[in-house]
Amino acid sequence: MSNPESHPNTDTDTNEFFDIGDADKGVRTRKSDKEDTETSVDSLPILQTDRYVIDSPLGGGGFGKTYLARRSGGHPDDGDPELVIKVINPDLFESESIRKRFETEVLSHVASEAVSPYVVSIIDRIDVVDSRTGQETVGLVTTRMRGGDLGHLQRELEKSEGIINDAFIGRVGLEIAKALRGIHHAGYIHRDITPGNVLVSRNPFFVKLADFGIAKSIEDVWMAQAPKEVQDDAGYTTPAHTNPGRVSGTPQYMTPEALKGEQVGAERDLYSLGMILYKLRTGKLPFANEYTNGITEGARAQVRKAPPSIQETIGESYIESAYDKLIETLIRHDSLARRGYLEEDGTEEIDYDLMTAGDIVHTIEDIAKRNNISLEVELPKQDNA
C-alpha cells in the first residue's frame, strides 16, 4: 500500500500485486491499491482503545486505509504530535496470510526503528472494529511527518530552478541509504522503496522511511532462493528452483530479476534507491514512456533493456553531476554490474563498492567530500507556512 500521506500523483508509479511468468507473456496485473479514497466520517472505524481519537481519513486502497489521529485529550495546537493510524481491510484480515504479513510489517518496522533514526516511529498496535460491518481488524499507529512524501516534494520543487541539486540528491540518497543500512542490519528487506514511502520533514530537512507492508526477512528470501530437490517418475533427483509465481511491489522501482519473479535479496532495495535518485536527477523514471502504455509494456521493457543514461534522458541541457555515475551503477541492467564502479579523480583511481547500503553511505559521503558538496539542505518556505 502506498504511504499514509501520499498525495494524488500524476506519475505512473503504481503499487501492484502481479504475476509474471515468462517475460514475453508480460505482466498480468490485479487491482491496484490506488483507489478512490473518499471516506465519510460516519464510516470511520471504531478503535478498541480510548488512547487515540481519529480526526479524518487520509487515504488508502484495497489493503487498508489510513487516518489522521491524535492522542485522547491532545491537540496539535498544544504541541501534541499528530499521528497516523493504518487500518487493515477487515475482509482481508480474515486471511491467515494477511495476518502474517501484518505481523511481519510490525516486526520489521520495530526492529528497523530500533537501529535506525531514519525510520518512521511506531507508537502502538491496536485492535479495531469496522463501524459498518462489525468485523474485527487491527491498526498500526505511527508518528506523522507533516512535510508529506518525497514524490510530492519533488513535484513542488521542480517548479523552482536549482533546488534539486547535488546537495539535495546527496542528502536524500544518504538518509535513505542509512535507513536501509539499519533495516538490513535488523534482518529485513523493505521491498517497496519508492518516493511515496519516503516521508519528509521540511525545516530542518530530513527524510524517513515508512510502510513496511511487504517487508520480508532476509532469512525467508535466502530460504526461497535455495534449490529444492525434485524427484521424477524414474526416481532421479534433480535440483529445481521455486516457481516464480506472484510477486509484489511497485514495478517501476523493482529490479529486472524481481520483475521476472525471482527472489531478490537486499540488493532489491539498493536498486530502488537508485531509481529514486534517477528520478530526482532527471525528473522521470528510465522507462516512464513505456509505462504510459501500461504496466505490462513498462515491466517488459525494464526486464529486457538497459535503462537510458542520465544524459540521454535529460538531453541537450545535460550538465554532469558528481552523483551521476553512482546513480547509473545502482540501476544497471546486469545485477553483477551494480556491485561497484571505478571513478577517476585526477591521477587517482577510486574503487567504490556498492554491495551494501553501508557501502552507498560511504560512497555518497566520499563524493560529497571530494567535490566540496555540502549536504545541508534548506527548503523554501511554503506559501501557507
N, C-alpha and C positions, 0 to 999 in steps of 0.2 A: 504494500500500500504506500502511496506517496506520503510525504511527511505531513504532519498535522497542520503546518502553517503555510503550505504551498499556495501560491496564488494562481488564478487562471492563467494557463500557459498556451501561447500560440505556437510554441515549438512543437517538434514531432516526438519529443521524449514520451515514451509510453511504457508503463509498467504492466506487464502481461504475464499470465501463465500460458505457456505454449509448448507444442510438441514439434520436434524436428527429428526426422529420421535421416534419410539421405538428403544432403543439402540441395540436391537438384529438385527435390519434391517441395522445397520451400517450407514455410512456417505455417502451421495450422493454428490460428490464434483462437483463444477463448475470450470471453467477455472481459474487457479491461476494468480495472478498479476505478477508473476515472469516469464517474457517472454524475448525474445531476445531484448536487449535494444539498439542495434546499431541504431543510427540516423544520417543521413547525414547532413552536415552543411547547404545544400540547403533547408532542410525541417525544419529549426529552426522556431519557432513561431514568429509572429510579435507582439511586445509589443506596446500597445496603450498609451505609455508614453515615453518621452525621458529621464527619470530619470535613466534608467538602460540599460546595454548592456549585451547580452548573449554571453558568450565566447565559451561554448561547452556543449554537453549533458553529463549528469551524469548517468542516468539510468531511470528505471520506468517500467510500465507494462500497464495492461488493464485500470486501473482507471486514470492514468495520467503519465506524465514524469517530470523529474527534470533536471535542467540545472545549470551549474556553471555560475555565473554572477558577475557584478560589477556595481558600480555607474558610470554614464556617466562622462568621464573625469578623472576617478580614476584608479589607478593601484596598485596591491598588493605591488610592489616594493617601492611604495611611502608611504606605511603604510595604504593604503585604504583597509578595510576589504573585503574579498571575500564573496559573497552572494550565496544563493541557491534559485532558483525560481521553485516552484512546479506548473505545469500547468495541469489543469483537462482536460481529454479527451473530445474534443468538442462534440462528439456523445453522450457521457454520460451526458454532462451538459445540454442537451436539456430536460432531465428528471427533473421534479419538485422535486422528492425525492432526487436526487443527488445534486441539488442546495441547498436544505435544509440541506443536510449532510455537504456540504462545509461551509455553514454559521455557522452550529454548530461547525465545526472544528475551524473556525476563532474565534468565541465567546469563546469557551472553552480554546483555546490556549491563547488568550489575557487575559482572566480572570485569568488563572493559572499563566501566566508570571507575572501578577501584584502583586501576593502574594508570588511568589517563584523565587529565583535566579537560581533554578536548572531546569528551563525550557528554551529551546532554544528561542531566541527573534524573534518575528515577526517584520519586518521592514515596510511592506506595503502589500496592496491588490490591484492588478492591473487587468485591462482588457487586454485580449489577443485575437489575431486573428490567426487561423491556416493558415500558408502560402500556403498550398496545396489546401484547400477546401474553404477558406474564412469564415469558421464557427467561431462564437464568443465563447469565453470561459473566464475563469478567472485564475489568478495566485496568488500564495502566496509567498512573498519574506521573507526569513529568513536569519539570520546570519549563516555562515558556520564554523563548528568546524573541524580543519584540522587533528585531530587525528583519524578520521574515526569513526567506531562504536565499541561497546563492543565485538560483536561477532568476528570481525576481530582482535581486540586487543588480545582476549583470544587465538585465534589460533596462533598468533605471540608469545605470552608469554609462551605458552605450550612447545615451543622449548627450553626454558631455565628453568632449575630446580629451584624451590624455590621462584619464583616471585609471583605466585598466592598463597599467604599465608594468614594467619588470618588478617593481616593488610590490604591487598588488598581487600579481601572479605568483611571485615567490612566497609571499606571506600566506596566501591561501593554500598553495601547494605544501608549504612547510607544516601548517597546522593540521591539514588532513593527513599528511604522512605521519605526523606524531600521533594522531588518533589511531591510525591503522597499526602503528607500532605497538600501541597498547592493546588493541583488540587482538592482534595476532599473538602477542605475548600471553594474553589470557587464554589462548587456545581456540579462538573462534575466527571465522571469516564472515565479514558483513554481507557481501554478495549483492548489495544494491547501493553502491556509492554513486550517487547522482547529485546534480545541483539542488534538487528538491529535498534531499536528505542532509544537506549541509546548511545548518541554521546559523544566523548571523547576529552578532552584536555590532552596532554601528560605531559608536564612540564611547569607550575605547573599542577599536575594531578587533574582533577575533571571531573564529568560527568553531562550531562543534558539530559532531556527527549525531544523527538521530535515526530512529526507525530501524530496529534490528529484526523486523518482521520475518525475513527469510534467512537470517543468520544461521550458520551451521558450524558445528565443532570441526576443527581441523582433523581430529581423530576419525570422525564419521566420513570425511572426504577421503582420507587415506584408506579406510576400510572399503569404501566403494571403488577406489582405484585398484585395489588388489585383485589379481586374476582369480577367477573361480574355476574349479575343475568340472568338466562336463564329460559324462561317460556315454558313448554311443551304443547302438544296439549290439555291436560286435564286442563290447567290453573294453574298447580302447578309451583311455582317459586323456583328454586334451584340455589345456587352459582356455578359458574364454572370459572376456570382459563383460561387465554388466551392460545390458541393453540400454542405449541412450534414454529412450522414453521421454517423459515430460521434464522440462527444465523451467526455472522461474527466474525472474529478474526483469530489468529494463534493457531490451535488446541493444539499443544504441551504445550502451556502456559495458557490454559483455564481450569477453574475448571470443575470437572465432571458434576456439575449441569448445567453450561453453555453449555457444550457439548451435554447435553440432551435437550437443547432448553429452559431451564428455565431462567427467568430474574434474574440476579445476580447483587447485588449492588457493593459497593466499595471493598468488600472482594475479588472480582474477580482480582483486581489489586494487592492485597496483595499476593494472591496465585501465580500470575505471577512473582512477585518479588522473592518468594521462589524458583520457578523453575529456574530463572536466577542464584541465588546463588548456587543451587544444581549443576547446570552445571559448574559453576566456580570451585566448590569444587571437583567434580568427573570427569570432562571432558566430560560428556554426560548427556543427559536427562533421567529421570527414565524409560520411555517407548521407548527409542530410537530403540531398537531391533524390537519392534512391528511396529513402524512407517516405518521401512525399507520395510515392506510388504505392505505399502500403508497407506493413511490417514484413511481409514475405519478400518483396523486392529488396528492401533495405537489408534484411538479415542475409539474404543470398549474396548480395554484393560484399557485405562485411566478411562473410566466410570465404569468398573466392578471391578478393582483390586486396592489394596493399593500399592503405589509406594514402590520399594525396599529401604531399608535403605542405607545411605551413605556407611556404612561399607560393605554391600552386593555388592554394585556397584564397590567400589574400590578394594575389595578383600584382599589378603594376605598383601599387602603393607599399609593397613589402619593404620593411626595414628590419634587418636581422636583430633578433633578441638574444640575450645571453642564455635564455632557457629553451630556445628552440630545439636544440639537439637532444636535450633531456626529454622534452615532451614527445618528440618524434620517436625516440627509442622506446619509451614506455608503451606506445601503441603499435609497434611494428607487427606486421602480419605473422612473421615467424616467431614463435614463442621463445626459442633459444636466443634470438637476436635482441630480445627485450632485457636480457640479463646485464647489460652494461655497454659502455661505449668509450672510445678514446677521444680526448679533447686536446688540441694543441694550444698551448699558451706561450707564445714566443718560441723559444727553443726547447721548452719543456713539454713533455707529453704526459697527460694526466689520464689515468685509467679509472673510470668511475664504475663501480659495481652498483647494480640496481636490483639485486636479487631479493632484498627485503625492504620493508618500509623504513627501517633504520638506515639502510644504505641511501634511500632517497632523501631522508632528513639531512644526512651528511652532505650529499651532493648539492642540494639547494643552498645550504649554508655556505659551502665552499665556493659555489658560483657567485653568491652574493658578495663574499669577501674579496674574491679575485677581481670582481667588476665594480667594486665600491657601490653596491646596491644596498640602500637602507631598506630594511624590511618593516619599517614603521609606516603605518598607513593611517591616514585621517580622511574620512569621507566627508563630502559636503553635507551641510545640514539639510534636512528635509524641509520642504515648504511649510509643512504643518507642524514643524518642531517648535 
